[in-house]
């Protein structure tokens, strides 16, 4: 089968690189000392609440890794066994298109991308580094959202949809942050797939005490993206093996195998088992950059426990997943297997551009993809994201248009 490559792309996973003051420009004075850039030899690191993190190697993003620098690793073509650091090689100066929407839009045109979700990069480490100080976390996240609105807007010309962050340390503050996002035109919001620390300790944000927040979100019709983030199980892994750094480029094989995609699997399990998606069936939840290998084992576990404890589920968990969850798999994953499991209209393309673990350019996906028929290509590469966003599809076929109605 020859691969059709003419589908207009809605990229469900692109990223911005923030400026050095993104976390502090709007941060209240009393919190300014909690976020610091520090110099460790030749390297700049970020310290949050006195804790230095190396998870992101250069948090100023003045120089960054080449887009797609790690393609050989993630496409299983790393025959020389090079480390991610070796594959990265010399960095490049961050392009203006990585920094602002005015420069990004012409680049999207060159890439054949008509729309994109634009995720922050620094949010990856904020909630992890400041997790146990929920007031500080909330203040930093709000400052980041203010910077994002000021720099990118939340909806740039109906094509670039930046994703303000909702942190759930307290329900009240999460609702305020969500209201700030929606009042300023957000079309999608971002949450970390992890338990949250608040006044009552660590809790799942899918417990009934968070229902007022989920009610707000369902009423708005805005999707929630659960994007891969710094894993919350560092302390558990460190009980098995010591580590001098949390730099994502130097993580061990043991860590990668044991962690897998535990955080997204647990988050979706909580949303289903704790009943959020049954109480609010209109929610649209999107898993981004979490892969898809975790879904079949999760479905197997749901099958087992539904048979053993049917009284614990108001609905079959498979049906809930297929109704409420959208998945943007890794670009190296199998689309056909995933559509068979979760449904043809729940699978979204994402390139992770311009991160090194993403594609050098979105259309490069076809270099690795298994052949797809034209209809599935339209759906996966863009129309399913447009359906999720209640936007017109681009496939001119009348059946495709009818399915979007």
C-alpha positions in Angstrom: 0.0 0.0 0.0 1.4 3.4 -1.0 1.1 5.9 1.9 -1.1 9.0 1.3 0.7 12.0 2.8 -1.6 14.8 1.9 -3.6 15.1 5.1 -3.5 18.5 6.8 -1.7 18.0 10.1 -3.1 18.9 13.5 0.0 18.3 15.7 -1.3 17.3 19.1 2.2 17.6 20.7 4.4 20.6 20.0 6.4 22.6 22.5 7.6 26.1 23.2 10.9 27.0 24.9 10.3 29.5 27.6 12.4 32.6 28.3 14.5 32.7 31.4 12.0 34.9 33.3 8.9 32.8 32.4 8.6 31.6 36.0 9.5 34.8 37.7 8.3 37.7 35.6 4.8 37.6 37.3 5.8 35.8 40.4 4.8 37.7 43.6 7.7 39.3 45.4 7.4 37.0 48.5 8.2 34.0 46.3 11.0 35.5 44.1 13.8 33.8 46.1 12.2 30.4 45.7 13.1 30.2 42.0 16.7 30.8 41.1 19.1 30.0 38.3 22.4 28.8 39.7 25.8 28.2 38.0 27.3 24.7 38.5 30.7 24.9 36.8 29.9 25.7 33.1 26.3 24.7 33.4 23.2 26.6 34.4 20.7 24.8 36.5 17.4 25.8 38.1 16.7 25.6 41.9 13.2 25.6 43.2 12.7 26.0 46.9 16.4 25.4 47.4 16.5 22.1 45.4 18.6 22.1 42.3 17.2 20.0 39.5 19.1 18.7 36.5 16.1 17.1 34.8 16.2 19.7 32.1 19.9 20.2 31.2 19.7 23.9 30.2 16.6 25.6 31.6 17.4 29.0 30.0 17.0 27.4 26.6 19.4 29.8 25.0 20.9 26.8 23.4 18.9 23.6 22.9 19.2 20.2 21.4 18.5 19.8 17.7 14.9 18.8 17.0 14.8 15.1 16.4 18.3 14.5 17.7 17.2 11.3 19.4 15.2 9.8 16.5 17.7 6.9 16.1 17.3 6.0 19.8 13.5 6.0 19.9 13.1 4.4 16.5 15.2 1.5 17.7 17.9 2.2 15.2 20.6 3.0 17.7 22.9 0.1 16.6 26.0 1.7 18.0 24.5 1.9 21.5 25.1 5.7 21.8 23.7 7.4 24.9 21.2 10.2 24.6 23.9 12.7 25.4 26.1 11.4 22.6 23.2 11.4 20.2 22.4 15.0 21.2 25.8 16.3 20.1 26.3 20.0 19.9 23.3 22.1 20.6 21.9 24.9 18.5 20.8 28.4 19.3 17.1 28.5 20.1 15.2 29.7 17.1 12.7 32.6 17.4 10.1 30.1 16.3 10.7 28.2 19.5 10.1 31.3 21.5 7.0 33.1 20.1 3.9 32.5 18.0 4.6 35.2 15.4 7.7 33.3 14.3 6.2 29.8 14.8 3.3 30.3 12.5 5.4 30.5 9.3 7.3 27.4 10.4 4.1 25.5 10.9 3.2 26.5 7.3 6.5 25.1 6.1 5.9 21.9 8.0 2.4 21.4 6.6 0.9 21.8 10.1 -2.4 23.7 10.1 -3.0 23.6 13.9 -1.0 22.6 17.0 -1.2 22.2 20.7 1.7 24.1 22.2 2.9 22.8 25.5 5.3 24.5 27.9 8.6 22.8 28.7 9.5 24.2 32.1 6.2 23.0 33.6 7.8 19.6 33.4 9.8 20.3 36.5 7.9 22.9 38.6 5.2 20.7 40.1 7.8 18.0 40.8 10.4 20.2 42.4 8.0 22.3 44.5 5.4 19.5 45.0 5.1 19.6 48.8 4.7 23.4 49.0 1.4 23.6 47.3 1.1 27.4 47.8 4.4 28.0 46.1 3.5 25.5 43.3 0.3 27.4 42.7 2.0 30.7 42.6 4.7 29.6 40.1 2.2 27.9 37.9 0.0 31.0 37.8 3.1 33.1 37.0 3.9 30.7 34.1 0.4 30.9 32.8 0.5 34.7 32.9 3.8 34.7 31.0 2.3 32.2 28.5 -0.8 34.3 27.9 1.4 37.4 27.5 3.9 35.8 25.1 1.9 33.2 23.2 -1.7 33.9 24.0 -3.9 30.8 24.6 -5.4 30.8 21.1 -3.2 32.3 18.4 -5.1 32.9 15.2 -7.1 29.7 15.7 -4.0 27.7 14.9 -1.7 27.6 17.9 -3.4 26.5 21.1 -1.1 27.1 24.1 -1.9 25.0 27.2 -2.2 26.8 30.5 -1.4 24.5 33.5 -3.9 23.6 36.2 -2.3 22.4 39.4 -4.6 20.8 42.0 -3.0 21.5 45.4 -6.3 22.9 46.5 -9.6 22.7 44.7 -10.3 26.4 45.3 -7.0 27.5 43.6 -7.4 25.0 40.8 -10.8 26.4 40.0 -9.4 29.9 40.1 -6.7 28.9 37.7 -9.1 27.2 35.4 -11.3 30.3 35.4 -8.3 32.4 34.5 -7.5 30.1 31.6 -11.0 30.1 30.2 -11.6 33.8 30.7 -8.5 34.4 28.6 -9.5 32.2 25.7 -7.9 28.8 26.5 -9.1 26.0 24.3 -7.3 23.2 26.2 -5.6 22.9 29.6 -2.7 20.9 30.9 -2.5 18.7 34.1 0.4 16.6 35.4 -0.7 12.9 35.6 0.2 12.4 39.2 -1.2 12.7 42.7 -1.1 16.2 44.2 0.0 17.5 47.6 -2.3 19.8 49.4 -3.6 20.6 52.9 -4.7 17.0 53.4 -1.4 15.5 52.2 -1.0 13.5 49.0 -4.3 12.8 47.1 -5.5 11.8 43.7 -7.1 14.7 41.8 -9.8 12.2 40.7 -11.3 11.8 44.2 -14.8 13.2 44.8 -13.4 16.2 46.8 -12.2 17.6 43.4 -15.6 17.3 41.8 -16.3 21.0 41.7 -13.2 21.4 39.5 -14.2 18.6 37.2 -17.7 20.0 37.0 -16.3 23.4 35.8 -14.2 21.6 33.2 -17.0 19.5 31.9 -19.3 22.5 31.7 -16.7 24.4 29.7 -16.3 21.6 27.1 -12.5 22.2 27.2 -10.3 19.1 26.9 -7.6 18.3 29.5 -4.2 17.1 28.4 -2.3 14.8 30.6 1.2 15.3 29.3 4.3 13.2 30.3 6.2 14.9 33.0 9.0 14.3 35.5 8.0 11.0 37.1 6.8 11.2 40.7 8.5 7.9 41.7 12.1 9.1 42.0 12.4 8.2 45.6 11.2 4.6 44.9 13.7 4.2 42.1 16.5 5.6 44.2 15.7 2.8 46.8 16.8 0.3 44.1 19.7 2.2 42.7 21.5 5.4 43.7 21.7 8.2 41.2 23.8 11.4 41.2 21.5 13.1 38.7 17.9 13.2 37.5 18.9 14.4 34.0 16.5 12.7 31.7 19.4 12.0 29.2 21.3 9.8 31.7 18.6 7.6 33.1 19.4 3.9 33.5 17.8 0.9 31.7 16.5 -0.2 35.1 14.7 3.1 35.7 13.2 3.1 32.2 11.9 -0.5 32.5 10.6 -0.2 36.1 8.9 3.2 35.6 7.5 2.4 32.2 4.5 4.7 31.9 3.3 4.1 35.5 2.2 7.7 36.1 -0.3 7.9 33.2 -1.6 4.4 33.7 -2.2 5.2 37.4 -3.8 8.6 36.6 -6.3 7.1 34.1 -7.0 4.2 36.5 -7.8 6.8 39.2 -10.1 8.7 36.9 -12.0 5.5 36.1 -11.9 3.6 39.4 -12.5 6.7 41.6 -15.5 7.4 39.4 -14.6 10.9 38.0 -15.4 9.9 34.4 -18.7 8.3 35.4 -19.8 11.3 37.4 -18.7 13.6 34.5 -19.1 11.6 31.3 -18.7 14.6 29.1 -15.0 15.1 30.1 -12.4 14.8 27.3 -9.1 13.6 28.6 -6.0 13.4 26.3 -2.9 11.4 27.1 0.1 13.1 25.4 3.7 11.8 25.0 3.0 8.9 27.3 3.1 6.2 24.6 0.5 3.6 24.3 2.2 0.3 25.4 0.6 0.7 28.8 -3.0 0.6 27.6 -3.4 -3.1 26.8 -2.0 -4.3 30.2 -4.3 -1.8 31.8 -7.3 -3.2 29.8 -6.3 -6.7 30.9 -6.2 -5.5 34.6 -9.6 -3.9 34.2 -11.0 -7.1 32.7 -9.7 -9.1 35.7 -10.9 -6.8 38.4 -14.3 -6.1 36.7 -14.9 -9.8 36.9 -13.8 -10.0 40.5 -15.4 -6.8 41.8 -18.2 -5.8 39.4 -19.9 -3.9 42.3 -16.9 -1.5 42.4 -17.7 -0.2 38.9 -20.8 1.6 37.8 -19.8 1.1 34.2 -17.4 -1.2 32.4 -14.0 0.4 32.6 -13.2 -0.3 28.9 -16.3 1.6 27.9 -15.4 4.5 30.1 -11.9 4.6 28.6 -13.2 4.5 25.0 -15.7 7.2 25.7 -13.5 9.7 27.6 -9.8 9.1 26.7 -7.9 10.3 23.7 -4.4 9.0 23.1 -1.5 10.7 21.3 1.0 7.8 21.1 4.7 8.0 20.5 5.5 8.6 16.9 7.2 5.2 16.8 4.2 3.3 18.0 1.6 1.3 16.1 -1.5 3.2 15.1 -3.5 0.2 13.9 -3.1 -1.7 17.1 -4.2 1.3 19.1 -7.2 2.1 17.0 -8.3 -1.6 17.4 -8.1 -1.2 21.1 -9.5 2.3 21.9 -11.3 3.3 18.7 -10.5 4.9 15.4 -11.5 8.4 16.5 -9.5 8.5 19.8 -6.0 8.4 18.4 -4.1 11.7 17.7 -0.8 12.4 16.0 1.9 14.2 17.9 5.5 15.0 16.8 6.9 16.4 20.1 8.6 19.1 18.0 11.1 20.7 18.6 12.3 18.4 21.5 15.2 16.1 20.8 13.1 13.0 21.5 10.5 14.2 18.9 10.7 14.3 15.2 13.0 16.6 13.2 9.9 17.7 11.4 6.3 16.4 11.8 6.0 15.0 8.3 9.0 12.8 9.1 6.4 10.6 10.8 5.8 8.8 7.5 9.4 7.6 7.5 8.5 5.3 10.4 4.8 4.8 10.1 3.2 1.5 9.1 1.1 2.1 6.0 -2.4 3.6 6.7 -5.3 3.9 4.3 -6.2 7.4 3.3 -9.2 7.7 5.6 -7.2 6.6 8.7 -4.4 9.0 7.7 -6.8 12.0 7.6 -8.2 10.9 11.0 -5.0 10.2 12.8 -2.9 13.1 11.4 -5.5 15.7 12.2 -9.2 15.2 12.0 -9.5 13.3 15.3 -8.0 16.2 17.1 -10.3 18.6 15.3 -13.3 16.4 16.3 -12.1 16.5 19.9 -11.9 20.3 19.6 -15.3 20.6 17.8 -13.6 22.0 14.8 -14.4 21.2 11.1 -12.6 18.2 9.7 -10.4 18.5 6.6 -11.2 15.2 4.9 -13.5 16.1 2.0 -15.1 12.7 2.0 -18.8 12.9 2.8 -18.7 10.0 5.2 -16.0 11.6 7.2 -18.0 14.8 7.4 -21.1 13.0 8.5 -19.2 11.2 11.3 -18.2 14.7 12.7 -21.7 16.0 12.8 
